[in-house]
Amino acid sequence: MLKSVIHKNKEQCYICNRYGVLHPHHIFNGSYKKKSEEDGMIIWVHDFPCHRSIHDDYSKGIELKVMAQEVWEKTYGDREKFIKRYGMSYIDRKEQNDKNNTNR
């Protein structure tokens, strides 16, 4: 059974807050999917349109990764440990992107 340290109510969609048939979404996917499961980096969402919106809207996906990284750091350790586990800091990446967009 998948656990989540982010989203406790498996009956309410994390994206739209409505109830219904939900599916797990691994915040860190691809080669980090297993680590997402181990660490509880899962949210519960409707298959469509909520799950699809995470993949179609790049900024929404990054915001979820930033939020999950913040939760991970509070739960498991510091930023350095997060980077070793997940390959990069999404918080640092977002801050750098925001800074670059401000300087345009």
C-alpha positions, 0 to 999 in steps of 0.5 A: 500500500502506498503511503504519502507524507504529503497527502493524507486523504486518499479520498480527496483529489490533491489538485481539485479537492473533489472526491471520486476515484483517485490514482497515485501520482509520484511527485518524482517520477522516472528513475526516481519513482521507487524513491518517491514510493519509499519516501511517501512523495505521492499525492492522490489525484483524479486520472483526468483532468487532474493527473493530466494537468500535472504533466501538461502544465510544466509550472504546476509540475515544478511547483509540486516538486518544490513543495515535495522537496520542502516536505522531504527536507523537513521530514528526512534531512537537509538539502544536500541529502535531498540532492544526493537522493533525487539528483538536484534541488528543485527549490534552487532551480525555481529560485534561479529561474525566477531570478533569470525571469526578473532580470529580463 
